[in-house]
Amino acid sequence: MTSPPDVLLVDDDAEVRHAYGQTLELDGLAVAPAAGATAALKALSPGFEGVVVSDVRMPGMDGFAFLDEVRRIDPDIPVLLITGHGDVPMALRALRAGAWDFIEKPADPVLLVEAVRRALEQRRLVLENRALREDAARDDDAADDVWAARLIGRAEPMQRLRRTLAVLADTRTDVLIFGETGTGKEMAARALHDFGRRRAGRFVAVNCAAIPENMIESELFGHEAGAFTGARERRIGKIEHAHKGTLFLDEIESMPLAAQTRLLRALQERSIERLGSNAEIKVDIRVLAATKVDLLAQAGEGRFREDLLYRLNTVTVRLPPLRDRREDIPALFRHFVAMVAARDGVPARPVEAGTLSELMRRPWPGNVRELRNAAERHVLGLEDEAQPVSASSPAPADGLSLEAMMDIAERHAIAQALARHGGRVGQSAEALGISRKTLYLKMRKHGLERDAVED
């Protein structure tokens, strides 16, 4: 073939290879057939851009052994297993072993093509993120695409965010960054600094909530020796320290009103006076402020200076919560798993489809920070500590979309039916008014298992 295949199709039955290959090719997919696992493995490498569709029961090396070998080459290559002998236990075994999907023979052509298309999109995203991370490691100031390595996500809100930050990075404009806890406000601020004209200067971060009220003016503006009791020597404040660079004021809503008054003058004049001094010091700074609250409402209640608010928010950048970009969760989780594993010098544990399905349903009030913590627990093998949504207690609905709420309700209903009928899929499907196949698909979608009870 002159171009890399989209699908490596593995089956020892020539007629099956021809039928499935024709189905995929009619949909515009390039197919490379292989009569067995051994021959197929020769066509694979860590940079393989396609997906693998393989029979389970084959002479020599069966589909499960083949899956293990593929994962050794590259654990992110999607492998779809097909068999005419499948049942729920085999499907769950396949998913636990790392298969991307499991399809029963005879495969519905539409379902087969849809599954392959989804797997190809996932593979494309994995390779894109991998390439961007490699580019960033070689040159952190490289092309604009490196934004995607710093702020991972293909959801439309993240694409808009990267476009906005790319426009703002090389300007002098002060920016107010708004986002819920854990959405990555400091990361966005650092990206504005690192990709802007001030990258050679300092990035000085100040958490306004972490500084005692009686110390914040000294922390920001500095002081001269003897300015107050205990001030034994001159101290350079954070604003002066950020000269020629970027000052990042996190949790700006926590700053006392007196300090807000002095900060407003410093921003207007771009000059400061250290405590205990009358000397004016000019500062060349760009100010990025971050908040998780509505500052306009705070101003209306007298807790934040309205004139400072309007000085800060020349431009407001809003970071999307994780619930508004759920499609990014698999890529983010895998990224964090790889990052934590590399940091700790341990193998990255496989991420099963059931795990991703469970992650997609959680409300994530802690946003990306909470997801990163979940990835760390996964690497440590402590998933039980993650307190996932249980079958007996659906997750809170606050902040969830209608689709997410319906998914949670559906999972709860299926789990209850399986529990009532001792894990018997046939009886559970009948009670729910759906077919066995539909129930199996929904069980896979929701990451549900059943007890080892035969129908």
Secondary structure, DSSP 4 states (H G I P E B T S, - for coil): --S--SEEEE-S-HHHHHHHHHHHHHTT--EEEESSHHHHHTT--TT--SEEEEESS-SSS-HHHHHHHHHHH-TTS-EEEEESS--HHHHHHHHHTT-SEEEESSPPHHHHHHHHHHHHHHHHHHHHHHHHHHHHHH-TT--GGGHHHHS---SHHHHHHHHHHHHHHTS---EEEE--TTS-HHHHHHHHHHTSTTTTS-EEEEEGGGS-TTTHHHHHH-B-TTSSTT--S-B--HHHHTTTEEEEEETGGGS-HHHHHHHHHHHHHTEE--BT----EE--EEEEEEESS-HHHHHHTTSS-HHHHHHHTTEEEEPPPGGGGGGGHHHHHHHHHHHHHHHHT-PPPP--HHHHHHHHHS--TTHHHHHHHHHHHHHHT-GGGG-PPPSSSPPP-TT--HHHHHHHHHHHHHHHHHHHTTT-HHHHHHHHTS-HHHHHHHHHHHT----S---
